[in-house]
Amino acid sequence: MVMISDEAHHLNAETKKTLTKGEAEEKASWEGTVSEIFGQHPENMLLEFTATVDLSHEAIRSKYHDKILYDYSLRQFREDGYSKDIELRQADLPPDDRMMQAMVLSQYRRKVAEAHGLHCKPVILMKSKTIKESADNEAAFGAMVAGLSSDALDALRAASGGDETLSRAFAYIMDERGLSGPDFARELQGDFGREKVVNVNNPTDLERRQIQLNALEDRDNEIRVIFAVDKLNEGWDVLNLFDIVRLYDTRDGKANKVGKTTMAEAQLIGRGARYFPFMAPDQPEAEREKRKYDNAMDNPLRILEELHYHCSHNPKYIQDIRNALRETGMLDETARTVRLRLKDSFKQTSLYAGEYVWMNDRKKNTRDGVAGLDAYKIEGSFTYPSLMTGRVTEASAFGGGQLTLKPSNKEPVSREFKLADFGKAILSFAMDANDFFHFTSLKTYFPQLASASQFVTSDAYLGDVTVNVRGLLDDLAHLTARQKLDITQYVLHEIESGVKRESVEYIGTKDFKPYPIKDRFTDKILKLRIEGETGLSWTESNVPGLDQIDLSGKDWHAYEDSYGTDQEKHFIKYMHDQEARLRGIYDDFYLLRNEKAVKLYDFDTGRAFEPDFVLFLRKKGQEGSTILQLFIEPKGDQLRPKDDWKQDFLAQVKAQARLETIFQGRDYTILGLPFFNETGQTNTDFKAAFEAEALGA
């Protein structure tokens, strides 16, 4: 018997020494029953999944210490980008005004999504402490919406002058979109009317509404607000919950310890923080299920990557909930938001105002050059696992050794067969049973293929394929139709795996196009997690020697500060050391940190790559100017194995990139350099390339 248990923490009631009333019931109904079934046979298996296993409990930790197959923590889940970011919003306002704030922000999200061609119907959860309070709050919300006026919205906007997010929402809706106060009020009354509000505190009503509550993302589901106490703590999967409003102001934390209620609130926040997947119009290759704007906090779509938790202004409670979120892994205390600004002096340069950065694109791989299996490194010779020999073995029960009974004195041998010799009927039957070998599929991978028959008979495809089979001589001489089919299907499976392994859907173009520097490189708001040097400013850095360099006074460093890795800061220091030599050759040079401004695509596979820096070197002459554009990537040793393809690509740029656009009086060259690393052979390669390409040595 194999049992699979979701929410498996319910199976730990019996493990605990002391049980609550609810745990005692779970012991009788869950853990006891499962344990009894599990113990019926030594080969029974129980696979458990839970997001809330209490490993701090000594008995539970002892139970699981040698049984955990995989531990993917909520903290790692968040760090990998699979959750919304949590923003704690404190407002010294009564509950009605907090509800109105959440309503405006929810409508702002909907409008931003629609403006970018995305369907998103944001949901608000109004959290009360008791069922009676929840009913009262629902009535107050209904009355507030019904009586909503332009004056009320204007008053809320005036009071939100210090609230950057709310101010941005009002500016977008009423200024950029031009929605008048009365029209905005009527729109909110329609979108948040009583028929679009649900209270889930009644168990009978909750059961009736369960399907509706678990389908909140559906296009025909217009529920916008949910009033609840604690009915949605477990088993509720919703991705478009963006606002949770806490409508009470009590706390149960004591002596810096997280209370039970506060921990339940943190777990609810964690449930609401599930990411709302969407395709970013400006990042078509980015994963739908991951955050995309940690390095572009000012992008309008960032609002779809945040969960806002609205509560009253209560510093002690805020500390409690932060502690609880930190314990659950949903709050990153090392995260910081920084503003990366271009220097005014750089913005005034002619390079910034009138020059270009060159980038390539990617396109669908047409596979025009594919004319056979060898294009996918398939050599056409395969080895089939041995045919069964029919030999029988028996062993003595008293340890007298092993006896072998042979039906004949012949030993297995190997023989090579040509797959085509099995006959067209066998090959066609095997191909029909595998969708990959249907003609429409084959045509995708082999565009020059004229017919399925050609694939079977041509030496470029199956016609010259051989397979080595091992078995008894008599069996090999008289293969049955079933055996021939099994061998053919095995070979086809190996070919399919090889084609899929070597095939690429996209390739990077070799034509590079110009884009105005001033449009690509702008001021940025970044959310960074402090890891080693990453996230530390230039003046906060621990890299030796940086305190001797005033980065703000170096006009060649286009941005005011640097928050990069240790290798990035070492590279900037290296550039500082080369300043005099570069000024002796070039009229001006500028180093720009690449924060989503430049994206390149590997020629061979179309993989996206954003080099850390772009260095512009400009030399002016009588006839015009020569501009070199260098892509540079500082790289730590720990990242080398998986990123070496980027270095291979950078090495190809100079020879293969084509700049077809012509600018009179300006000559452009683009190239990539080997990885920069402060030590070892890597830096020897980088310095040699830099000397040759940039310094002309």
C-alpha positions in Angstrom: 0.0 0.0 0.0 1.4 3.4 -1.0 -0.2 6.4 0.7 0.4 10.0 -0.3 -0.4 12.6 2.4 -0.8 16.3 1.6 -0.9 18.8 4.6 1.0 16.0 6.4 1.5 18.0 9.6 -1.9 16.7 10.6 -0.2 13.3 11.0 1.9 14.5 13.9 -0.7 14.8 16.6 0.3 11.4 18.1 4.0 12.4 18.0 3.5 15.3 20.4 3.6 14.7 24.2 0.6 16.9 25.0 -2.3 17.3 22.7 -4.9 20.1 22.3 -8.5 19.0 21.9 -8.2 19.4 18.1 -5.0 17.4 18.0 -6.5 14.6 20.0 -9.3 14.5 17.4 -6.7 14.4 14.6 -4.9 11.6 16.4 -8.1 9.5 16.3 -9.1 10.4 12.8 -5.8 10.9 11.0 -2.6 9.8 12.5 -3.9 6.8 14.3 -5.7 5.5 11.2 -2.8 6.1 8.9 -0.3 4.6 11.3 -2.5 1.5 11.6 -2.6 1.0 7.8 1.1 1.8 7.5 2.0 -0.9 10.0 0.1 -3.7 8.3 2.9 -4.7 6.0 6.7 -4.0 6.0 6.7 -2.8 2.4 3.9 -0.2 2.8 5.0 3.3 1.9 3.9 6.7 3.1 4.9 9.8 1.2 4.3 13.1 3.0 4.2 16.8 1.9 3.7 19.7 4.2 4.7 23.4 4.1 4.5 23.7 7.9 6.4 20.8 9.5 7.3 21.9 13.1 10.9 20.8 13.2 11.5 22.9 16.3 9.4 20.3 18.2 11.9 17.8 19.6 9.7 14.7 19.0 8.8 15.8 15.4 12.4 16.6 14.6 13.4 13.1 15.9 10.7 11.5 13.8 11.8 13.1 10.6 15.5 13.5 11.0 16.4 10.6 8.7 13.3 10.7 6.5 13.3 14.1 4.7 13.8 13.4 1.0 13.7 17.1 -0.1 13.5 20.3 1.8 12.6 23.3 -0.3 11.9 26.1 2.2 9.6 29.0 1.8 12.6 31.2 2.2 14.3 29.6 -0.8 11.1 29.7 -2.7 10.9 33.5 -2.2 14.6 34.0 -2.9 14.2 32.1 -6.2 11.5 34.6 -7.3 8.5 32.3 -7.1 6.5 34.5 -4.6 5.2 38.0 -4.4 7.2 40.5 -2.4 5.5 41.5 0.8 5.0 45.2 1.7 3.8 46.0 5.2 1.6 49.2 4.9 1.0 51.0 8.2 -1.6 53.6 8.2 -2.7 55.7 11.2 -6.3 55.7 9.8 -9.6 54.1 10.9 -10.6 50.8 9.3 -13.0 52.4 6.7 -10.1 54.5 5.3 -7.8 51.5 5.2 -10.4 49.6 3.3 -10.7 52.5 0.8 -7.0 52.6 0.4 -6.9 48.9 -0.5 -9.8 49.4 -2.9 -8.0 52.1 -4.8 -4.7 50.1 -5.0 -6.6 47.1 -6.2 -8.2 49.1 -9.0 -4.8 50.5 -9.8 -3.4 47.0 -10.3 -6.3 46.1 -12.5 -5.8 49.1 -14.7 -2.0 48.7 -15.0 -2.6 45.0 -16.0 -5.2 46.0 -18.7 -2.9 48.7 -20.1 -0.3 46.0 -20.7 -2.7 43.6 -22.3 -2.9 41.3 -19.2 -6.0 39.9 -17.6 -5.9 40.4 -13.8 -8.8 40.8 -11.5 -7.2 41.6 -8.1 -8.8 40.4 -4.9 -8.8 41.9 -1.4 -9.1 39.9 1.9 -10.6 41.9 4.7 -9.5 40.1 7.9 -11.5 40.6 11.2 -10.9 39.1 14.6 -14.5 37.8 15.3 -17.4 36.8 13.2 -19.5 39.7 14.5 -16.8 42.2 13.7 -16.5 40.8 10.3 -20.2 41.2 9.6 -20.0 44.8 11.0 -17.0 45.5 8.8 -18.7 44.1 5.7 -21.7 46.4 6.4 -19.4 49.4 6.9 -17.6 48.6 3.6 -20.9 48.3 1.7 -22.1 51.6 3.1 -18.8 53.3 2.3 -18.8 52.0 -1.3 -22.5 53.0 -1.8 -21.9 56.5 -0.6 -18.5 57.0 -2.3 -18.0 60.4 -3.8 -15.4 62.4 -5.7 -14.9 64.5 -2.5 -14.1 61.3 -0.5 -11.5 60.2 -3.1 -10.0 63.7 -3.2 -9.7 63.7 0.6 -8.0 60.4 0.5 -5.6 61.5 -2.2 -4.7 64.7 -0.3 -4.0 62.7 2.8 -1.7 60.3 0.9 0.9 62.8 0.0 3.6 60.9 2.0 2.4 57.5 0.6 4.4 56.9 -2.5 2.5 53.9 -3.7 -1.0 55.4 -3.2 0.1 58.7 -4.7 1.4 56.8 -7.7 -2.0 55.0 -8.0 -4.0 58.2 -7.9 -1.6 59.9 -10.4 -1.9 57.0 -12.8 -5.7 56.7 -12.7 -6.7 60.3 -12.5 -3.9 62.2 -14.2 -2.3 59.8 -16.8 -5.6 58.0 -17.6 -7.6 61.1 -17.2 -10.4 59.6 -15.1 -12.4 62.3 -13.3 -13.2 62.1 -9.6 -17.0 61.4 -10.1 -16.3 58.8 -12.8 -13.7 57.1 -10.6 -16.2 56.9 -7.8 -18.9 55.4 -10.0 -16.4 52.9 -11.4 -15.4 51.7 -7.9 -19.1 51.5 -6.9 -19.6 49.2 -9.9 -16.5 47.0 -9.3 -16.9 46.7 -5.6 -20.7 46.5 -5.3 -22.4 44.1 -2.8 -22.7 41.3 -5.4 -18.9 41.3 -5.8 -18.3 40.9 -2.0 -18.5 37.6 -0.1 -18.4 36.8 3.6 -17.0 33.3 4.3 -17.5 33.0 8.0 -20.7 30.9 7.8 -19.6 27.2 7.5 -22.7 26.3 5.4 -22.3 29.3 3.1 -18.5 28.5 2.8 -19.3 25.0 1.6 -21.6 26.4 -1.0 -19.1 29.0 -2.2 -16.0 26.7 -2.1 -15.8 26.3 -5.9 -16.2 30.1 -6.4 -13.5 30.8 -3.8 -11.1 28.4 -5.5 -11.7 29.9 -8.9 -11.1 33.6 -8.2 -8.7 33.9 -11.2 -11.4 32.8 -13.7 -12.5 35.5 -16.2 -16.2 35.0 -15.3 -15.6 35.3 -11.5 -16.0 38.9 -10.5 -15.5 38.5 -6.7 -13.3 41.4 -5.6 -13.5 41.4 -1.8 -13.6 38.6 0.8 -14.5 39.1 4.5 -13.1 36.4 6.7 -11.9 35.5 10.2 -10.1 32.2 9.9 -11.9 30.0 7.5 -9.3 30.3 4.7 -6.1 29.3 6.6 -5.5 26.1 4.8 -6.2 24.5 1.4 -7.1 27.8 -0.2 -5.1 28.3 -3.4 -5.5 31.7 -4.9 -2.9 33.6 -7.0 -4.6 37.0 -7.5 -4.9 38.0 -3.8 -2.9 41.3 -3.6 -4.2 43.0 -0.5 -4.9 41.8 3.0 -6.4 44.4 5.3 -6.2 43.8 9.1 -9.2 45.4 10.6 -8.3 45.0 14.3 -5.5 46.3 16.4 -4.6 43.7 19.0 -1.4 41.7 19.5 -0.5 38.6 21.3 3.3 38.7 21.2 5.1 38.8 24.5 8.8 39.2 25.4 9.8 39.4 21.7 8.1 36.0 21.1 5.7 35.5 18.3 2.1 34.9 19.4 -0.1 32.1 18.0 -2.5 34.6 16.3 0.4 36.6 14.8 2.0 33.4 13.4 -1.4 32.5 11.8 -1.5 35.9 10.2 2.0 35.4 8.9 1.0 32.1 7.4 -2.0 33.7 5.8 0.3 36.3 4.3 2.5 33.5 3.0 -0.5 31.9 1.3 -1.5 35.2 -0.3 2.1 35.8 -1.5 1.8 33.1 -4.1 2.9 34.7 -7.4 0.4 35.8 -10.0 2.0 34.4 -13.2 2.1 36.7 -16.3 4.0 37.2 -19.4 5.9 40.5 -19.3 5.5 42.4 -22.6 9.0 43.8 -22.3 10.5 40.5 -21.3 8.9 37.8 -23.6 11.4 35.1 -22.7 11.1 35.6 -18.9 9.5 32.9 -16.9 5.8 33.5 -16.2 6.0 32.1 -12.7 8.9 34.2 -11.4 9.3 37.9 -10.4 10.7 40.0 -13.2 11.1 43.5 -11.7 13.3 43.2 -8.6 15.8 45.3 -10.6 13.2 47.7 -12.0 11.1 48.7 -9.0 9.8 51.7 -10.8 8.3 49.6 -13.6 4.5 49.9 -13.5 4.1 46.1 -13.6 6.0 45.8 -10.4 2.7 46.4 -8.6 1.6 42.9 -9.8 4.5 41.4 -7.9 3.7 42.8 -4.5 1.3 41.7 -1.7 0.3 44.6 0.5 -0.6 43.9 4.1 -2.5 46.9 5.5 -2.6 47.4 9.2 -2.9 50.2 11.7 0.1 52.2 12.9 1.3 50.0 15.8 5.1 49.7 16.0 5.0 46.8 18.5 2.7 44.8 16.3 4.7 45.6 13.2 7.8 44.2 15.0 5.8 41.0 15.9 4.6 40.4 12.4 8.0 41.1 11.0 9.4 38.5 13.4 6.7 36.0 12.3 7.3 36.6 8.6 11.1 36.2 9.2 10.5 32.9 10.9 8.3 31.6 8.1 10.9 32.7 5.5 8.6 35.3 3.8 10.5 38.4 4.9 14.1 39.1 3.8 15.8 41.3 6.4 18.8 41.7 4.2 16.8 43.3 1.3 17.3 47.0 0.6 15.9 49.3 -2.0 18.4 51.6 -3.7 18.3 54.3 -6.4 20.9 53.9 -9.1 21.3 57.3 -10.7 23.2 58.4 -13.8 25.4 61.3 -13.1 24.2 64.7 -14.4 27.6 65.2 -16.1 27.1 62.0 -18.1 23.5 62.9 -19.1 24.9 66.1 -20.6 27.5 64.3 -22.8 27.1 64.0 -26.6 27.6 60.3 -26.2 24.6 59.9 -24.0 22.5 62.3 -26.0 23.3 61.1 -29.5 25.1 57.8 -29.6 23.9 54.2 -29.7 24.3 50.9 -28.0 24.3 47.8 -30.3 22.3 44.7 -29.5 21.2 41.6 -31.4 17.9 39.8 -31.3 16.8 36.2 -31.4 14.6 34.4 -34.0 13.0 31.1 -34.5 15.5 28.4 -35.6 14.4 27.5 -39.1 16.9 24.6 -39.2 17.5 25.3 -42.9 20.9 23.5 -42.8 19.5 20.3 -41.3 19.6 17.5 -44.0 19.8 14.4 -41.9 20.3 12.7 -38.6 24.0 13.8 -38.5 22.9 17.4 -38.0 21.9 16.4 -34.5 25.1 14.4 -33.8 23.4 11.1 -34.3 25.9 8.7 -35.9 23.5 6.0 -36.9 24.8 3.0 -35.0 23.0 1.7 -31.9 23.3 -1.1 -29.4 20.1 -2.9 -28.2 20.0 -4.5 -24.8 20.4 -8.2 -24.9 17.6 -10.5 -26.0 16.5 -12.9 -23.4 18.5 -16.2 -23.6 16.0 -18.5 -22.1 18.6 -19.8 -19.6 17.4 -20.9 -16.1 19.4 -20.7 -12.8 18.6 -22.3 -9.5 20.4 -22.1 -6.1 20.6 -24.6 -3.3 18.6 -23.7 -0.2 21.5 -25.0 1.9 24.2 -22.8 0.5 25.6 -25.4 -1.9 26.3 -22.8 -4.6 24.5 -21.9 -7.7 23.6 -24.3 -10.5 22.9 -23.3 -14.1 20.6 -25.2 -16.3 21.3 -24.6 -20.0 18.8 -25.4 -22.7 21.7 -25.5 -25.1 25.4 -25.2 -25.0 25.4 -22.0 -27.1 26.6 -18.7 -25.6 25.1 -15.3 -26.5 26.7 -13.6 -29.5 26.3 -10.2 -31.2 25.0 -9.4 -34.6 24.5 -6.2 -36.5 21.2 -5.5 -38.3 20.3 -2.8 -40.7 17.1 -1.3 -39.4 15.6 -0.9 -42.9 15.9 -4.7 -43.4 13.2 -5.2 -40.8 10.8 -4.1 -43.5 8.7 -1.0 -44.1 5.7 -2.5 -42.3 7.6 -2.8 -39.0 9.2 0.7 -39.3 5.9 2.3 -40.3 4.1 0.7 -37.4 6.8 1.8 -34.9 6.7 5.4 -36.2 2.9 5.5 -36.1 3.0 4.6 -32.4 5.2 7.6 -31.6 3.9 11.2 -32.2 7.4 12.5 -32.7 7.8 10.4 -35.9 4.6 11.6 -37.5 5.4 13.6 -40.6 4.3 17.0 -39.3 6.6 16.6 -36.3 9.5 15.3 -38.4 9.1 18.3 -40.8 9.7 20.6 -37.8 13.1 19.1 -37.1 14.0 18.1 -40.7 12.6 20.9 -42.9 14.1 19.4 -46.1 12.3 16.1 -45.6 9.8 15.5 -48.4 7.9 12.5 -47.0 7.7 10.0 -44.3 8.8 7.4 -46.8 12.0 9.3 -47.4 12.7 9.3 -43.7 12.4 5.4 -43.7 14.5 4.8 -46.9 17.0 7.6 -47.2 20.6 6.9 -46.0 20.5 10.4 -44.5 17.8 9.3 -42.1 16.8 5.7 -41.1 18.0 4.0 -44.3 21.6 3.7 -43.1 20.9 3.1 -39.4 22.3 -0.1 -37.9 21.7 -1.7 -34.5 23.8 -4.3 -32.7 21.8 -6.9 -30.9 23.2 -9.6 -28.5 21.4 -12.9 -28.0 21.5 -16.6 -28.8 22.6 -17.4 -32.3 19.3 -19.3 -33.1 17.2 -16.4 -31.8 19.2 -13.8 -33.8 18.7 -15.9 -37.0 14.9 -16.0 -36.5 13.8 -12.7 -34.9 10.1 -12.6 -34.4 8.0 -9.6 -35.7 7.5 -8.6 -32.0 11.3 -8.6 -31.4 11.9 -6.6 -34.5 9.3 -4.1 -33.4 10.8 -3.8 -29.9 14.2 -3.2 -31.4 12.9 -0.6 -33.8 11.0 1.3 -31.1 14.1 1.3 -28.9 16.2 2.8 -31.7 13.5 5.4 -32.5 13.4 6.4 -28.9 17.2 6.9 -28.8 16.9 9.0 -32.0 14.1 11.1 -30.6 16.1 11.7 -27.4 19.2 12.7 -29.4 17.3 15.1 -31.7 15.6 16.8 -28.7 18.8 17.1 -26.8 20.7 18.8 -29.7 17.8 20.8 -31.1 17.4 24.5 -30.3 14.2 26.5 -30.7 15.9 29.8 -31.2 19.2 31.3 -32.4 20.7 34.7 -31.8 20.9 36.9 -34.9 24.2 38.1 -36.1 22.8 41.4 -37.2 23.2 44.0 -34.4 20.9 47.0 -34.3 21.5 50.5 -32.8 19.4 51.7 -29.9 19.8 55.3 -28.4 21.9 55.1 -25.2 19.6 57.6 -23.5 16.6 55.3 -24.1 18.3 52.2 -22.7 20.3 53.5 -19.8 18.2 55.4 -17.2 17.9 56.0 -13.5 16.8 52.8 -11.7 15.2 51.7 -8.4 16.6 48.3 -7.4 15.6 45.9 -4.7 18.8 44.0 -3.7 19.5 41.3 -1.2 22.7 41.9 0.6 25.0 38.9 0.0 28.7 39.5 0.5 29.4 42.6 -1.5 26.2 42.5 -3.5 23.9 45.3 -2.2 26.7 47.3 -0.5 27.5 50.7 -1.9 30.9 51.8 -2.9 31.6 53.5 0.4 30.2 50.5 2.4 32.4 48.0 0.5 35.0 45.8 2.2 37.1 45.4 -1.0 40.6 46.6 -0.2 41.6 49.9 -1.8 38.2 51.2 -2.7 38.3 53.8 0.0 41.1 55.5 -1.9 38.8 56.0 -4.9 36.2 58.7 -5.0 33.8 57.1 -7.5 31.4 60.0 -7.4 34.1 62.2 -8.8 35.1 59.9 -11.7 33.2 61.2 -14.7 34.0 58.0 -16.7 31.8 55.9 -14.3 28.4 56.9 -15.5 26.4 55.9 -12.4 26.8 57.7 -9.1 27.3 54.5 -7.1 28.0 50.7 -7.5 26.2 48.0 -5.6 27.6 45.0 -7.4 29.6 41.9 -6.5 33.1 41.9 -5.2 34.3 41.0 -8.7 32.4 43.9 -10.2 34.0 46.3 -7.8 37.4 44.9 -8.4 36.8 45.5 -12.1 35.9 49.1 -11.5 39.1 49.5 -9.5 41.0 48.0 -12.5 39.4 50.5 -14.8 40.4 53.3 -12.4 44.0 52.0 -12.6 43.8 52.1 -16.5 42.4 55.7 -16.6 45.6 57.5 -17.5 46.4 55.1 -20.3 42.9 55.2 -21.7 42.9 59.0 -21.7 46.1 58.9 -23.6 44.4 57.1 -26.5 40.7 58.1 -26.4 39.0 61.5 -26.2 36.5 60.1 -23.8 35.4 56.7 -22.3 32.4 55.7 -20.2 31.6 52.6 -18.1 28.0 51.8 -17.7 26.5 49.1 -15.3 24.0 47.1 -17.2 20.7 46.9 -15.3 18.3 45.3 -17.8 19.4 47.9 -20.4 21.2 45.6 -22.8 20.3 42.0 -23.6 22.2 39.8 -26.0 21.3 36.4 -27.5 23.8 33.5 -27.9 24.3 32.9 -31.6 24.0 29.1 -31.2 21.1 28.6 -28.9 19.3 32.0 -28.5 19.9 32.0 -24.7 19.5 35.5 -23.2 22.6 37.1 -21.7 22.9 40.5 -19.9 26.6 41.4 -19.6 27.3 43.3 -16.4 29.1 46.2 -18.1 29.2 48.1 -21.4 32.4 50.2 -21.9 32.3 52.9 -24.6 35.6 54.2 -26.0 35.5 57.1 -28.4 38.3 58.6 -30.5 37.6 61.7 -32.5 39.4 62.4 -35.8 39.2 64.9 -38.6 36.8 62.8 -40.7 34.6 61.6 -37.8 34.7 59.5 -34.7 35.5 55.9 -33.9 33.5 54.2 -31.2 34.3 50.9 -29.6 31.6 49.1 -27.6 33.0 46.4 -25.2 30.8 43.9 -23.4 32.4 42.9 -20.0 31.4 40.3 -17.5 33.2 40.0 -14.1 32.7 36.5 -12.9 33.3 34.7 -9.6 34.9 31.2 -9.8 31.9 29.6 -8.3 29.8 30.6 -11.2 32.2 29.6 -14.0 31.0 26.1 -14.8 27.4 27.0 -15.7 28.3 30.4 -17.3 31.2 29.4 -19.5 28.9 29.5 -22.6 28.6 33.3 -22.0 32.4 33.7 -22.4 32.3 31.5 -25.5 29.6 33.8 -27.0 31.5 37.0 -26.1 34.5 35.6 -27.9 32.4 35.2 -31.1 31.0 38.8 -31.1 33.8 40.6 -32.8 34.1 38.1 -35.7 30.5 37.4 -36.3 28.5 40.5 -35.4 27.3 42.5 -38.3 26.5 46.3 -38.1 24.5 47.0 -41.2 23.3 50.5 -40.2 25.6 53.2 -41.4 26.1 56.5 -39.6 27.9 59.1 -41.6 31.2 60.2 -39.9 31.0 57.5 -37.2 32.6 54.1 -37.2 31.4 51.5 -34.7 33.1 48.3 -33.5 31.5 45.9 -31.0 33.3 43.1 -29.2 33.3 41.0 -26.1 36.1 40.2 -23.7 36.9 37.1 -21.6 35.5 37.0 -18.1 37.2 39.3 -15.6 38.3 37.8 -12.3 40.7 39.5 -9.9 43.0 36.4 -9.6 44.2 33.5 -11.6 44.4 32.6 -15.3 41.0 34.1 -15.9 42.4 37.6 -15.3 45.5 36.9 -17.4 43.2 36.2 -20.4 41.1 39.3 -19.7 44.1 41.6 -19.3 45.7 40.3 -22.5 42.4 40.9 -24.4 42.0 44.3 -22.9 45.5 45.3 -23.8 45.0 44.1 -27.4 41.5 45.5 -28.0 41.3 48.6 -25.9 44.8 49.8 -25.4 46.3 48.6 -28.7 49.3 47.1 -27.0 
